[in-house]
């Protein structure tokens, strides 16, 4: 999630949900066996919401996840009005990575902190 955008708890939760869902949907295409194992509880795990300073950090992490062959999805909010940062134009809000293990993603996620 982008820390530089003013999002209330509801907006932040919605964008996090999109990130979780879109990454899992992407894994159905790119990593079907991984997704199946996750859904069947074989490789179940936690969902964690982390903060990035800005869009550039999310884009960098997205590119690193793709380069590492991890399922991922960048989230772009558009058409919603939620001042001051959401005026209906497209804005990158979040990145979903997974399902992955902590070890697989640590080199990407270690620079981020948990959302408070």
C-alpha positions as CSV (number, residue, x, y, z in Angstrom):
1,X,0.0,0.0,0.0
2,X,1.1,3.5,-0.7
3,X,1.8,5.5,2.5
4,X,1.9,8.8,0.6
5,X,-1.8,8.6,-0.3
6,X,-4.4,9.7,2.2
7,X,-6.7,6.7,2.5
8,X,-9.1,6.0,5.3
9,X,-9.4,2.5,6.8
10,X,-12.2,1.5,4.4
11,X,-10.3,2.7,1.2
12,X,-7.1,1.1,2.4
13,X,-8.9,-2.2,3.2
14,X,-10.5,-2.2,-0.2
15,X,-7.3,-1.6,-2.1
16,X,-5.6,-4.3,0.0
17,X,-8.4,-6.7,-0.9
18,X,-7.9,-6.0,-4.5
19,X,-4.2,-6.7,-4.2
20,X,-4.8,-10.0,-2.5
21,X,-7.5,-11.1,-4.9
22,X,-5.7,-9.9,-8.1
23,X,-2.4,-11.6,-7.1
24,X,-4.3,-14.9,-6.4
25,X,-6.2,-14.6,-9.7
26,X,-2.9,-14.0,-11.5
27,X,-1.4,-17.0,-9.9
28,X,-4.2,-19.1,-11.4
29,X,-2.8,-18.4,-14.8
30,X,0.9,-18.1,-14.1
31,X,1.3,-20.6,-11.2
32,X,-1.7,-22.9,-11.2
33,X,-0.2,-25.6,-9.0
34,X,0.9,-23.0,-6.4
35,X,-2.6,-21.6,-6.3
36,X,-4.1,-25.0,-6.0
37,X,-1.8,-25.9,-3.0
38,X,-2.7,-22.6,-1.4
39,X,-6.4,-23.0,-1.8
40,X,-6.3,-26.6,-0.6
41,X,-4.5,-25.5,2.6
42,X,-1.3,-27.4,1.8
43,X,0.7,-24.1,1.6
44,X,-1.7,-21.8,3.4
45,X,-0.3,-18.8,5.0
46,X,-0.9,-15.3,6.3
47,X,-1.9,-12.2,4.4
48,X,0.2,-9.2,5.3
49,X,-0.3,-5.5,4.4
50,X,2.8,-3.5,4.1
51,X,3.5,0.2,3.4
52,X,5.5,1.6,0.5
53,X,6.7,5.2,0.5
54,X,5.3,5.9,-3.0
55,X,4.3,4.5,-6.4
56,X,8.0,4.2,-7.4
57,X,8.6,1.7,-4.6
58,X,5.6,-0.4,-5.6
59,X,6.7,-0.4,-9.3
60,X,10.2,-1.4,-8.2
61,X,8.8,-4.3,-6.1
62,X,6.5,-5.3,-8.9
63,X,9.4,-5.6,-11.3
64,X,11.4,-7.5,-8.8
65,X,8.6,-9.9,-8.2
66,X,8.1,-10.5,-11.9
67,X,11.8,-11.0,-12.4
68,X,11.8,-13.6,-9.5
69,X,8.9,-15.4,-11.2
70,X,6.5,-14.7,-8.4
71,X,2.7,-14.2,-9.0
72,X,1.9,-10.5,-8.6
73,X,-0.5,-7.8,-9.6
74,X,-0.3,-4.0,-9.5
75,X,-3.5,-2.2,-8.5
76,X,-4.7,0.9,-10.2
77,X,-7.7,2.8,-8.8
78,X,-9.6,4.8,-11.3
79,X,-13.0,6.4,-11.6
80,X,-13.4,7.0,-7.8
81,X,-13.6,10.4,-6.2
82,X,-12.0,10.4,-2.7
83,X,-10.2,13.7,-2.1
84,X,-7.4,14.8,-1.9
85,X,-5.6,12.1,-3.9
86,X,-8.4,10.4,-5.8
87,X,-10.0,12.6,-8.5
88,X,-11.1,9.8,-10.8
89,X,-7.9,9.6,-12.8
90,X,-5.9,6.3,-12.6
91,X,-3.6,6.1,-9.6
92,X,-1.4,3.2,-8.5
93,X,-2.5,2.2,-5.0
94,X,-1.1,-1.2,-4.2
95,X,0.8,-4.3,-5.2
96,X,-0.2,-7.9,-4.4
97,X,2.4,-10.6,-4.4
98,X,1.5,-14.2,-3.8
99,X,0.9,-16.8,-2.8
100,X,4.5,-17.0,-1.9
101,X,6.6,-18.0,1.1
102,X,8.3,-15.5,3.3
103,X,11.7,-16.8,2.1
104,X,10.7,-16.3,-1.6
105,X,9.6,-12.7,-1.1
106,X,11.9,-11.4,1.7
107,X,14.4,-9.9,-0.7
108,X,11.5,-7.7,-2.0
109,X,9.4,-7.1,1.1
110,X,12.2,-6.4,3.6
111,X,12.2,-2.7,2.8
112,X,8.5,-2.3,3.8
113,X,6.8,-2.0,7.2
114,X,3.5,-3.3,8.4
115,X,0.6,-0.9,8.0
116,X,-0.4,0.6,11.4
